[in-house]
Amino acid sequence: MFKIILNNNKSLEINNVLLKEDYGGYETWEAIVADICEVFNMFEEIEFIVMGFGQDKWPVDCMYDLLCVAENLPKIIMGFSENIFNFELDFYEQGLERKLTFKDKGTFIEIFCKSRTKWNPEPMFECTSKKELVEMILKLYRNFIFYSQYLCKNLLENPLMDKFILEDTITKKVKTSFGVSLNPLE
């Protein structure tokens, strides 16, 4: 079964570490998200997990693979708020090279996995409910924001990140629309 998770596999014992300085030279929020992913990658405590399509744990990391997903989160969540569930996640990094295509099938979401390597997904299709997908994506987004606040708050507070950080009204609308309630951070 498909899962995508960003979690803290140990307890973070560092308090508001500034591992990357916001030097003010950023031109886009995507560049800041890339640096946040780099910070996450330095900590073994932060773990990015993708599973499904016959592989219990994909060989993913925070540095590159999480970035492929994180840069799409605001657009995906905004789509959910408009009941749009058709989107793609492209894990384009050399070695992994997989694309997930999400298609709204009315009562459920069909996920198709295409590999551009010798690895073959088995099965090629998996299904999930809209509620399960919304919950997964919202948890991933919430955890990304939380760990960013904890490890590199200065990057998260850069004004360019206003385009990445969604208003509470949007995430509340999505949670309410699909009956999702997020537990406190695990």
N, C-alpha and C positions, 0 to 999 in steps of 0.2 A: 504494500500500500504506500502511495506517495506521501512523503512528509518533507517539510522544509522548516528548519529550526535554527534559531540563534539562541544559544543559552550559555549559562555560566556553569561550567562543570565542576568548579571548586568554589570556595568563597574568595571573593576579591578582597584582598587585604590592603590594597593600596588606596589611599584617600586622595581623590582629585588630582591625579598625576597629570602633569602637562608634558606629554612625551613629544608632542609636535607643537611648535610655536606657530601661531597664526601671524605670519610675517606680512600680511596685508597684500601679498602679491597674487592672490587668487583672482581669476577672471570668471570662474563659474562655480556653482554649487557642486557640480559633479567632481571637480578637482578636490574640493574639501572632503566629499564623501570618500574619494580614493584615499586621502590621507587618514581619515578615520578608520577605514578598513585596514590600512597599514598598521595603525596603532593596535587594533584588535588582534591582528596577526602576531604581534609581539607577545601577547599574553596567552599562555596555554589555557588559562581559565575561560577564555571566550572561545566557544566552539560553534562552528557553522556546520550543520548536518543536512544532507539531502539523501533521501533513500527512496527506493521504489524501482519498478521496472526490472525486478529480478536481482537487484543489488542492494543489500542491506545498508551499506554505507558507501556513498560515492566518494571518490578521492578529491574532495573539495577543501578549500582553505578560505580564510577571511580576506587575504590580500587581493586575490583576483576573482575568485568565484562569487564571494559575497558581494563584491563590487558589481558584478554583472546583474545581480538581483536587486541590490539596494538602489541603484540608479533608476530602477523602474517602479519602485514601491509607490511613490506619490501618484503616478499616473494610474497604476493598477487600482489603488484605493479610491481615487476619484472616479474611476470607471465603476467600481462597486456601488458608489453612491448614486450612480445613474443606472444601476442594474445592468451594467456591461461586464461580461465575463470572458470575452474573447480577447486573448492576449498571448504573447510569447515571452518566454525566458530563454535567452541564448547563452549557454555556458560555452563561450567561444575560446577560452584559453586552450592553448596547445596541450594535448594529452587527454583532456576531458571531452571537449568538442561535442556537446549534446544540445539539442534544442527541444524545449518543451512547448507544445502548442495547446492552449486551453480553449475549449469550445463549449459554449453554452448549449446544452441539449434540452433546455426547458426545466426539467425537474432535477437535473444533475449536470455536473461539468465533466466532460471527457478530456483526458490529458493524453496527448500523443507524444511519444519520445522518439526522436530521430538522432541517431548517432552518426558522427562523421569519422569514426575510427573503426577498428576491428571489433570493438565491443558491440554486442547486439542486445537491445532491450528485450526482455522476455518476462511479461508480455509487452507489446508495443503500446497498448492502450491501457489506461487505468481510469477509474471514475471516482468522483468524490461529490459529496453534496455541496451546494452553494455555501451553506452554513459552515461546514468543515473547512472549506477553502478560505472563506472570509476570516474565520478564527485563526487559521494558520498564518495568513498574511498579516493580519493585525498584530498578532503576537510577535512576529518577526520584526515588524516596524516599531512596535513599542519597545522591544528589547534593544533594537539598534539605537533608538533615542536614549534609552536609560543608560546603556553602557557608554554611549558617547558623553553623556552628562557626567558620568563617573570618571572616565579616563581622559577625556580631552574636551572638557566643557568649552574651552576657549574656541575651538574649531566650530562647535555646534552653535555658538553665539555669534558667529560671523553673519553680518546682514545678508549675504548671499544665500545663506541656508533658509531664509524665509520661504524660498520656493520649494524646499524639501520638507519643511515642517508644516504639516497640515493643521488647519484650525480644528479645535476640539469639536466644533459643530459638525464637521464632515465625518470624523471618526465615530461620533455619537450617532449620527444618522445611519451610518453603515451598521453599527452594532445593533441598533434598534430595529432596523429593517430586516435583519436576518436572525434576530434573537440570540445574539452572541454576547456573552458576558465573560470578560477576561478575568481570570484569577490573578491575585497579586503575583508579582514576579516569583518564579520558582527558583 
